[in-house]
Amino acid sequence: MFGSVSLAGRLLSLYYARYASSGSSVFADPPEGMTQELFENLLRTYHIGAPFRDFRANAQITMLLTHLLELSWAGNEGAPEGVPQNIQYMVRYLESNYREDISLDFLSHFFGISKGHPSREFKRLTGFSPNEYLIKVRLNRAKDLLPVSQSTIREIAFSCGFRDINNFTNLFKKDTGMPPGAYRRSHLPLSGG
C-alpha cells in the first residue's frame, strides 16, 4: 500500500532525524505486516463517525507512526522475493475484504498506482486478473460455507460479496460443475449412526 503521512508535534524532530539519516521517507512493510491493517483501521474510524472519533483516530495515528518508525530502524528483511509489495498487498487486501464491493478503479486509487499496471502485473504474477482472483476467493468461501451453514444460498452469496444471486449461481456452476444447492447436498457432513 502506498500513502503519505504529514507529521507535526513533539516527535517531529525524532521522525525528521530518522528521515535525514536514511535519506528516504519511504517505509516498507511485508504484506503480513501491520501497516495495511493500521491504515485500514484509521480509514474505518473516520468513515464510521463513532463517538470520540478524533481521539480514536489520534491513537491509531500514533500506533501507525510508531510502527513506521520501528520499520525504518529494522529495514525490510523478510519480504518475499519476486513478487512486488504492491501485488502482495493487493492479494492480502482482496483476501481480507472479499465481502466489499471492490473495483479496479478502487484498487488503483487505494494502492496509488495506475489502473492498467496492477491488472497486468497481478495477472502475470498470480495467473488471475484482480477481479478473477476476487471471484475465486468469494467462490472458495461460499464452498466452505455451503455444507456447514444453515443460511440460505442467497444469504451465503451475499455474505461472500456477491450482490446478484443469478451471477453467483452462474459463476458457482462454472467453477464447480453444479449449482450451489446441489453442491451443498453433495458435501453435507455424514451423520454418525
C-alpha positions as CSV (number, residue, x, y, z in Angstrom):
1,M,0.0,0.0,0.0
2,F,1.2,3.5,-0.7
3,G,0.3,6.5,1.3
4,S,1.7,9.6,2.8
5,V,1.6,11.0,6.3
6,S,2.3,14.5,7.5
7,L,3.8,14.9,10.9
8,A,3.7,17.6,13.5
9,G,4.2,17.8,17.2
10,R,6.8,16.9,19.8
11,L,8.0,13.7,18.0
12,L,8.6,15.5,14.7
13,S,12.3,16.0,15.4
14,L,12.7,12.3,16.0
15,Y,11.0,11.4,12.7
16,Y,13.0,14.0,10.9
17,A,16.3,12.7,12.3
18,R,15.4,9.2,11.1
19,Y,14.5,10.5,7.7
20,A,17.7,12.6,7.5
21,S,19.9,9.6,8.4
22,S,18.3,7.3,5.8
23,G,17.7,9.9,3.1
24,S,14.3,8.5,2.4
25,S,10.8,9.0,3.7
26,V,9.7,5.6,2.3
27,F,8.9,2.8,4.9
28,A,8.4,-0.7,3.7
29,D,6.5,-3.5,5.4
30,P,6.0,-7.0,4.2
31,P,2.4,-7.9,3.3
32,E,2.0,-9.9,6.5
33,G,3.0,-6.8,8.5
34,M,0.7,-4.5,10.3
35,T,0.9,-1.3,8.2
36,Q,-2.0,-2.1,5.9
37,E,-4.2,-3.1,8.8
38,L,-3.3,0.1,10.7
39,F,-4.2,2.3,7.7
40,E,-7.5,0.5,7.2
41,N,-8.4,0.8,10.9
42,L,-7.7,4.5,10.6
43,L,-9.8,4.9,7.5
44,R,-12.7,3.0,9.1
45,T,-12.6,5.2,12.2
46,Y,-13.1,8.3,10.0
47,H,-15.9,6.7,7.9
48,I,-17.9,5.4,10.9
49,G,-18.0,8.7,12.8
50,A,-18.3,7.0,16.2
51,P,-18.2,9.0,19.4
52,F,-14.7,10.3,20.2
53,R,-13.7,9.6,16.6
54,D,-10.9,12.2,16.7
55,F,-9.4,10.7,19.9
56,R,-9.6,7.2,18.4
57,A,-8.0,8.4,15.2
58,N,-5.2,10.2,17.1
59,A,-4.4,6.9,19.0
60,Q,-4.4,5.0,15.7
61,I,-2.1,7.6,14.0
62,T,0.3,7.3,16.9
63,M,0.3,3.5,16.6
64,L,0.9,3.8,12.8
65,L,3.7,6.3,13.2
66,T,5.4,4.2,15.9
67,H,5.1,1.1,13.6
68,L,6.6,3.0,10.7
69,L,9.4,4.3,12.8
70,E,10.2,0.7,14.0
71,L,10.2,-0.4,10.4
72,S,12.6,2.3,9.4
73,W,15.1,1.0,12.0
74,A,14.6,-2.6,11.2
75,G,14.8,-2.3,7.4
76,N,12.8,-4.6,5.1
77,E,14.3,-8.0,5.7
78,G,11.9,-10.9,5.2
79,A,9.8,-9.6,2.3
80,P,9.1,-12.4,-0.1
81,E,11.3,-12.3,-3.2
82,G,10.0,-11.9,-6.7
83,V,6.5,-10.5,-6.0
84,P,6.3,-6.7,-5.7
85,Q,4.9,-5.5,-2.4
86,N,2.0,-3.7,-4.1
87,I,0.8,-7.0,-5.6
88,Q,1.3,-8.8,-2.3
89,Y,-0.7,-6.1,-0.5
90,M,-3.4,-6.4,-3.2
91,V,-3.7,-10.2,-2.7
92,R,-3.9,-9.7,1.1
93,Y,-6.4,-6.9,0.7
94,L,-8.7,-9.0,-1.6
95,E,-8.5,-12.0,0.7
96,S,-9.4,-9.9,3.7
97,N,-12.1,-7.7,2.1
98,Y,-13.8,-10.0,-0.3
99,R,-17.2,-9.1,1.1
100,E,-16.8,-5.5,-0.1
101,D,-17.6,-4.0,-3.5
102,I,-14.1,-3.8,-5.0
103,S,-13.4,-2.4,-8.4
104,L,-10.1,-2.0,-10.4
105,D,-10.7,1.8,-10.1
106,F,-10.8,1.4,-6.3
107,L,-7.7,-0.8,-6.2
108,S,-5.7,1.6,-8.3
109,H,-6.7,4.6,-6.2
110,F,-6.3,2.7,-2.9
111,F,-2.8,1.5,-3.8
112,G,-1.8,4.7,-5.6
113,I,-0.9,3.1,-8.9
114,S,-2.2,3.3,-12.5
115,K,-5.3,1.2,-13.4
116,G,-3.7,-0.8,-16.2
117,H,-0.5,-1.6,-14.3
118,P,-1.9,-3.6,-11.3
119,S,-4.1,-5.7,-13.6
120,R,-1.2,-6.7,-15.9
121,E,1.3,-7.3,-13.1
122,F,-1.3,-9.1,-11.0
123,K,-2.2,-11.5,-13.8
124,R,1.4,-12.1,-14.7
125,L,2.3,-13.0,-11.1
126,T,-0.8,-14.8,-10.0
127,G,-2.3,-16.1,-13.2
128,F,-5.6,-14.2,-12.5
129,S,-6.7,-10.6,-13.0
130,P,-7.6,-8.9,-9.7
131,N,-11.3,-9.4,-10.5
132,E,-10.9,-13.1,-11.3
133,Y,-8.9,-13.5,-8.1
134,L,-11.6,-11.8,-6.1
135,I,-14.3,-14.0,-7.6
136,K,-12.1,-17.1,-6.8
137,V,-11.8,-16.0,-3.2
138,R,-15.5,-15.4,-2.9
139,L,-16.4,-18.8,-4.5
140,N,-14.0,-20.6,-2.3
141,R,-15.5,-19.0,0.8
142,A,-19.0,-20.0,-0.5
143,K,-17.8,-23.6,-1.0
144,D,-16.6,-23.6,2.6
145,L,-19.9,-22.2,4.0
146,L,-22.5,-24.1,1.9
147,P,-22.1,-27.6,3.6
148,V,-21.9,-26.2,7.2
149,S,-24.1,-23.1,7.3
150,Q,-27.8,-23.0,8.0
151,S,-28.1,-19.8,5.9
152,T,-29.9,-19.7,2.6
153,I,-27.9,-19.8,-0.6
154,R,-28.8,-16.2,-1.2
155,E,-27.6,-15.2,2.3
156,I,-24.3,-17.1,1.7
157,A,-23.8,-15.5,-1.7
158,F,-24.3,-12.0,-0.2
159,S,-22.0,-12.7,2.8
160,C,-19.3,-13.7,0.3
161,G,-19.6,-10.5,-1.6
162,F,-21.9,-11.4,-4.4
163,R,-24.7,-8.9,-4.9
164,D,-26.7,-10.8,-7.6
165,I,-27.9,-14.4,-6.9
166,N,-28.1,-15.3,-10.6
167,N,-24.5,-14.1,-11.2
168,F,-23.4,-16.1,-8.1
169,T,-25.2,-19.2,-9.3
170,N,-23.7,-19.0,-12.8
171,L,-20.2,-18.4,-11.6
172,F,-20.5,-21.2,-9.0
173,K,-21.8,-23.7,-11.6
174,K,-19.0,-22.7,-14.0
175,D,-16.4,-23.2,-11.2
176,T,-17.7,-26.5,-9.7
177,G,-19.9,-28.0,-12.4
178,M,-23.0,-27.9,-10.3
179,P,-25.4,-25.2,-8.8
180,P,-24.9,-24.2,-5.2
181,G,-27.8,-26.3,-3.9
182,A,-26.5,-29.5,-5.5
183,Y,-23.0,-28.7,-4.2
184,R,-24.4,-28.2,-0.7
185,R,-26.3,-31.5,-0.8
186,S,-23.3,-33.4,-2.1
187,H,-20.9,-32.0,0.5
188,L,-23.1,-32.3,3.6
189,P,-21.2,-33.9,6.5
190,L,-22.1,-37.5,7.1
191,S,-24.0,-38.0,10.3
192,G,-22.9,-40.8,12.6
193,G,-25.3,-43.6,13.4
